[in-house]
């Protein structure tokens, strides 16, 4: 399978990350296919499948409100891509709006690209930590995990 540099999975994911870090929601939306899906496993309020570009953009916009203004930061690792798939590790830190607790979680996403747009995202994270820190009234199964190992390099820009 031949994929051009501009529409391949790695290039599309880079455009998505550039737009995300610049806060350009119009450009972020443009990286998703109209019928794209984004799924998060688990039982927390964010879990489930978001179907369609509009639902994904609503999810991403609402996720910002989970953090106190100005506290959410991202660190991105390298992109690994082959054919129509790309995998990215990232880390999110911030202070939760609902609880005031420090949030520090590592993520992994599997992105699928077709015709130069993201068609599917499968996101993996420590959902128990997210539930305990980001949402009120979440049953505790021990203390919130606030100091995860550092599997993702610290960088504030999208990988090249």
C-alpha positions as a Markdown table, in Angstrom:
| # | Residue | x | y | z |
|---|---|---|---|---|
| 1 | Unk | 0.0 | 0.0 | 0.0 |
| 2 | Unk | 1.5 | 3.4 | -1.0 |
| 3 | Unk | 0.6 | 6.4 | 1.0 |
| 4 | Unk | 1.8 | 9.9 | 0.0 |
| 5 | Unk | 3.6 | 12.0 | 2.6 |
| 6 | Unk | 0.7 | 14.5 | 2.9 |
| 7 | Unk | -2.2 | 12.0 | 3.4 |
| 8 | Unk | -0.4 | 9.1 | 5.1 |
| 9 | Unk | -1.3 | 8.3 | 8.7 |
| 10 | Unk | 1.8 | 9.9 | 10.2 |
| 11 | Unk | 1.4 | 13.1 | 8.2 |
| 12 | Unk | -2.3 | 13.4 | 9.1 |
| 13 | Unk | -1.6 | 12.7 | 12.8 |
| 14 | Unk | 1.0 | 15.5 | 12.7 |
| 15 | Unk | -1.5 | 17.9 | 11.3 |
| 16 | Unk | -4.0 | 17.0 | 14.0 |
| 17 | Unk | -1.4 | 17.5 | 16.7 |
| 18 | Unk | -0.2 | 20.8 | 15.3 |
| 19 | Unk | -3.8 | 22.1 | 15.2 |
| 20 | Unk | -4.5 | 20.8 | 18.7 |
| 21 | Unk | -1.4 | 22.4 | 20.2 |
| 22 | Unk | -2.3 | 25.7 | 18.4 |
| 23 | Unk | -5.9 | 25.5 | 19.6 |
| 24 | Unk | -7.2 | 25.7 | 16.0 |
| 25 | Unk | -10.4 | 23.8 | 16.4 |
| 26 | Unk | -11.4 | 24.3 | 12.8 |
| 27 | Unk | -8.2 | 22.7 | 11.6 |
| 28 | Unk | -8.6 | 19.9 | 14.2 |
| 29 | Unk | -12.1 | 19.2 | 12.8 |
| 30 | Unk | -10.7 | 19.1 | 9.3 |
| 31 | Unk | -8.4 | 16.2 | 10.2 |
| 32 | Unk | -11.4 | 13.9 | 10.9 |
| 33 | Unk | -13.6 | 12.2 | 8.4 |
| 34 | Unk | -17.3 | 13.1 | 8.7 |
| 35 | Unk | -18.1 | 9.5 | 9.9 |
| 36 | Unk | -15.1 | 9.1 | 12.1 |
| 37 | Unk | -15.3 | 7.3 | 15.5 |
| 38 | Unk | -13.4 | 7.8 | 18.8 |
| 39 | Unk | -13.7 | 5.2 | 21.4 |
| 40 | Unk | -12.6 | 5.1 | 25.0 |
| 41 | Unk | -12.9 | 1.9 | 27.0 |
| 42 | Unk | -14.1 | 1.9 | 30.6 |
| 43 | Unk | -17.1 | 3.0 | 32.6 |
| 44 | Unk | -16.3 | 6.6 | 33.4 |
| 45 | Unk | -18.5 | 9.5 | 31.9 |
| 46 | Unk | -16.1 | 9.9 | 29.0 |
| 47 | Unk | -16.2 | 6.2 | 28.0 |
| 48 | Unk | -18.0 | 5.0 | 24.9 |
| 49 | Unk | -17.9 | 5.6 | 21.2 |
| 50 | Unk | -18.2 | 9.1 | 19.8 |
| 51 | Unk | -19.7 | 8.8 | 16.3 |
| 52 | Unk | -19.1 | 11.4 | 13.7 |
| 53 | Unk | -16.9 | 14.5 | 13.4 |
| 54 | Unk | -19.4 | 16.7 | 15.3 |
| 55 | Unk | -19.6 | 14.3 | 18.3 |
| 56 | Unk | -15.8 | 14.0 | 18.4 |
| 57 | Unk | -15.4 | 17.8 | 18.3 |
| 58 | Unk | -18.0 | 18.1 | 21.1 |
| 59 | Unk | -16.0 | 15.5 | 23.1 |
| 60 | Unk | -12.7 | 17.3 | 22.6 |
| 61 | Unk | -14.2 | 20.7 | 23.5 |
| 62 | Unk | -15.9 | 19.4 | 26.6 |
| 63 | Unk | -12.7 | 17.7 | 27.7 |
| 64 | Unk | -11.0 | 21.1 | 28.1 |
| 65 | Unk | -13.6 | 22.0 | 30.8 |
| 66 | Unk | -12.5 | 19.1 | 32.9 |
| 67 | Unk | -9.4 | 21.1 | 33.9 |
| 68 | Unk | -9.0 | 24.4 | 35.7 |
| 69 | Unk | -8.3 | 27.1 | 33.1 |
| 70 | Unk | -4.7 | 27.3 | 32.0 |
| 71 | Unk | -3.6 | 24.1 | 33.8 |
| 72 | Unk | -3.9 | 21.4 | 31.1 |
| 73 | Unk | -0.7 | 20.5 | 29.3 |
| 74 | Unk | 0.2 | 17.8 | 26.8 |
| 75 | Unk | 3.5 | 16.0 | 26.2 |
| 76 | Unk | 3.7 | 13.9 | 23.0 |
| 77 | Unk | 5.9 | 11.0 | 22.2 |
| 78 | Unk | 6.9 | 9.7 | 18.8 |
| 79 | Unk | 4.4 | 8.6 | 16.2 |
| 80 | Unk | 4.8 | 5.0 | 15.0 |
| 81 | Unk | 3.0 | 4.5 | 11.7 |
| 82 | Unk | 2.5 | 1.8 | 9.1 |
| 83 | Unk | 0.0 | 1.8 | 6.2 |
| 84 | Unk | -3.2 | 3.4 | 7.4 |
| 85 | Unk | -2.5 | 3.3 | 11.1 |
| 86 | Unk | -0.5 | 5.4 | 13.5 |
| 87 | Unk | 0.1 | 4.9 | 17.2 |
| 88 | Unk | 0.9 | 7.8 | 19.6 |
| 89 | Unk | 1.7 | 8.0 | 23.3 |
| 90 | Unk | 1.0 | 11.2 | 25.1 |
| 91 | Unk | 0.7 | 12.5 | 28.6 |
| 92 | Unk | -1.9 | 15.0 | 30.0 |
| 93 | Unk | -1.3 | 17.0 | 33.2 |
| 94 | Unk | -3.6 | 19.6 | 34.8 |
| 95 | Unk | -5.7 | 20.4 | 37.8 |
| 96 | Unk | -9.2 | 18.9 | 37.7 |
| 97 | Unk | -12.1 | 21.4 | 37.8 |
| 98 | Unk | -14.4 | 19.1 | 39.7 |
| 99 | Unk | -12.1 | 17.9 | 42.4 |
| 100 | Unk | -9.1 | 20.4 | 42.5 |
| 101 | Unk | -6.8 | 17.3 | 42.4 |
| 102 | Unk | -3.7 | 17.1 | 40.3 |
| 103 | Unk | -4.2 | 15.0 | 37.2 |
| 104 | Unk | -1.3 | 13.2 | 35.5 |
| 105 | Unk | -2.1 | 10.4 | 33.1 |
| 106 | Unk | -0.4 | 8.6 | 30.2 |
| 107 | Unk | -2.4 | 7.7 | 27.1 |
| 108 | Unk | -2.0 | 5.6 | 24.0 |
| 109 | Unk | -4.0 | 6.1 | 20.9 |
| 110 | Unk | -4.4 | 4.0 | 17.8 |
| 111 | Unk | -5.4 | 6.2 | 14.8 |
| 112 | Unk | -6.7 | 4.9 | 11.5 |
| 113 | Unk | -6.5 | 7.2 | 8.4 |
| 114 | Unk | -8.3 | 6.9 | 5.1 |
| 115 | Unk | -8.1 | 9.5 | 2.2 |
| 116 | Unk | -6.1 | 11.9 | 4.3 |
| 117 | Unk | -8.5 | 12.0 | 7.3 |
| 118 | Unk | -8.7 | 10.3 | 10.6 |
| 119 | Unk | -11.5 | 7.7 | 10.5 |
| 120 | Unk | -11.0 | 6.0 | 13.8 |
| 121 | Unk | -9.3 | 6.6 | 17.2 |
| 122 | Unk | -9.1 | 4.0 | 20.0 |
| 123 | Unk | -7.8 | 5.7 | 23.1 |
| 124 | Unk | -6.3 | 3.9 | 26.1 |
| 125 | Unk | -5.6 | 5.4 | 29.5 |
| 126 | Unk | -5.7 | 4.7 | 33.3 |
| 127 | Unk | -9.4 | 5.2 | 33.4 |
| 128 | Unk | -9.6 | 4.6 | 37.2 |
| 129 | Unk | -7.2 | 7.5 | 37.8 |
| 130 | Unk | -9.2 | 9.7 | 35.3 |
| 131 | Unk | -12.5 | 8.8 | 37.0 |
| 132 | Unk | -11.1 | 9.4 | 40.6 |
| 133 | Unk | -9.5 | 12.7 | 39.7 |
| 134 | Unk | -11.6 | 14.3 | 37.0 |
| 135 | Unk | -15.1 | 13.4 | 38.2 |
| 136 | Unk | -16.9 | 13.8 | 41.6 |
| 137 | Unk | -18.6 | 10.9 | 43.3 |
| 138 | Unk | -16.4 | 8.2 | 41.7 |
| 139 | Unk | -16.0 | 5.1 | 43.9 |
| 140 | Unk | -12.5 | 4.8 | 45.1 |
| 141 | Unk | -10.4 | 1.7 | 44.8 |
| 142 | Unk | -7.5 | 3.0 | 46.7 |
| 143 | Unk | -5.7 | 6.3 | 46.4 |
| 144 | Unk | -5.7 | 8.1 | 43.1 |
| 145 | Unk | -2.6 | 7.4 | 41.0 |
| 146 | Unk | -0.9 | 10.7 | 40.9 |
| 147 | Unk | 2.7 | 9.8 | 40.1 |
| 148 | Unk | 2.8 | 7.5 | 37.1 |
| 149 | Unk | 6.1 | 6.4 | 35.5 |
| 150 | Unk | 7.3 | 8.7 | 32.8 |
| 151 | Unk | 7.0 | 6.6 | 29.6 |
| 152 | Unk | 6.5 | 9.6 | 27.3 |
| 153 | Unk | 9.3 | 12.1 | 26.6 |
| 154 | Unk | 8.5 | 15.6 | 27.8 |
| 155 | Unk | 7.9 | 17.9 | 24.8 |
| 156 | Unk | 5.4 | 20.6 | 24.3 |
| 157 | Unk | 5.2 | 20.4 | 20.5 |
| 158 | Unk | 4.0 | 17.8 | 18.1 |
| 159 | Unk | 6.6 | 15.3 | 17.0 |
| 160 | Unk | 8.1 | 15.8 | 13.5 |
